[in-house]
Amino acid sequence: MTTAARSLWAEPRAADAPERLSRDGVLVGAVMVAALLEGVLRDDVVWRPFATIVAVGLAPVLLWRRTQPLACVVVGFGTAMALGLATLAGGPPSVGLDTMIFVLVLVYALVRWGSGREIVIGLTVVLVGAVIGTIADYTRPADVIGGFGILVAAAAGGAAFRYRAESWRRALDQIRSQERVGLARELHDMVAHHVSAIAVQAQAGRAMAGQRPEAALEALAVIEGEASRTLAEMRAMVRVLRDGAPAKYTPQPGVADLASLARRDPVPVVNVEVPDGLDELPLQVDAALYRLAQEALTNALRHAHNASRVEIRVDEGGGRLRLRVADDGQIDPGRPTIHGFGLLGMTERVQLLGGTLRAGPAPEGGWTVEAELPTDVRR
């Protein structure tokens, strides 16, 4: 068995097959009415009562064509096969009504909704039934070619719609995956920054509690503010993630908000330098630059030992936007560098926008993060 045949045989059923729709009842009713009218009005119907009863009795099979496609094909084309064998055994020719052409819908449903195993077995039944019917009612080669062409068209239609639905499902899965990654990145950046600020303020407050109680109270106030902002942003994120909840999107922070990261106390001091004239940046670049600076600052506050300052600088020129975040902390050579989700998220942000990212020890000491982004990203 070839690889393609094994793949087809192992193909699962199509996902999300609806059990029964309102239009199915309309279709079955229309087929029944057409069969009754044909059985009554046509003058050349052979075995009129029997042929009419068979056509009307087969119509309800359409109701299960999605959930039981193989069984429906076996019933429909098994009946057609029996009528053909009756003709070959000496019975009257052309037993059956033209209305029974609705069995083509079963061929379509078999390929559209069935598993690979069901498709192979079902198409074999269809082929045997078509051959027997052709031999029993043979007229001319053109009719044979046309009949088999219609069967192939029905199967091809089912395959085409199945492929389109599967492609659409995979595209949605990819979009959802990208959204999950983006939300995880946003959640990490947001929580890590605020929690790091809380930790720094708590350490400062504990250090000054004995000597300057008022400074400790100020640190507690900052901690309270950071915790409140973290809780509010977490709630906004959860609101977006919950099904059925209205998503209220707030503007993303950008380059103009970098100044809010600056501080004079406690140590390390954070200096921010941003040139004027960066108001027309693409939204993706604007938000990414802020998140990159925020994450780099968070890492510096958490990991830069004995750092006295952190410099955040933004430059623009030649269609490129450059961000540099550097600290003067000490790096312990005996301590392995930890690459967590923060650096991974920063790398993903930059790569998605066609930029570059470099992070590592600086020659003069400390740690430096340098990112370069294009400013001509499609808006």
Secondary structure as GFF3:
##gff-version 3
##sequence-region A 1 379
A	DSSP	alpha_helix	3	9	.	.	.	ID=ss1
A	DSSP	alpha_helix	22	41	.	.	.	ID=ss2
A	DSSP	alpha_helix	48	58	.	.	.	ID=ss3
A	DSSP	three_ten_helix	59	64	.	.	.	ID=ss4
A	DSSP	alpha_helix	69	88	.	.	.	ID=ss5
A	DSSP	three_ten_helix	98	102	.	.	.	ID=ss6
A	DSSP	alpha_helix	103	113	.	.	.	ID=ss7
A	DSSP	alpha_helix	116	136	.	.	.	ID=ss8
A	DSSP	alpha_helix	141	208	.	.	.	ID=ss9
A	DSSP	alpha_helix	213	241	.	.	.	ID=ss10
A	DSSP	three_ten_helix	255	261	.	.	.	ID=ss11
A	DSSP	beta_strand	269	273	.	.	.	ID=ss12
A	DSSP	alpha_helix	283	303	.	.	.	ID=ss13
A	DSSP	beta_strand	309	317	.	.	.	ID=ss14
A	DSSP	beta_strand	320	327	.	.	.	ID=ss15
A	DSSP	alpha_helix	341	352	.	.	.	ID=ss16
A	DSSP	beta_strand	356	361	.	.	.	ID=ss17
A	DSSP	beta_strand	367	374	.	.	.	ID=ss18
###
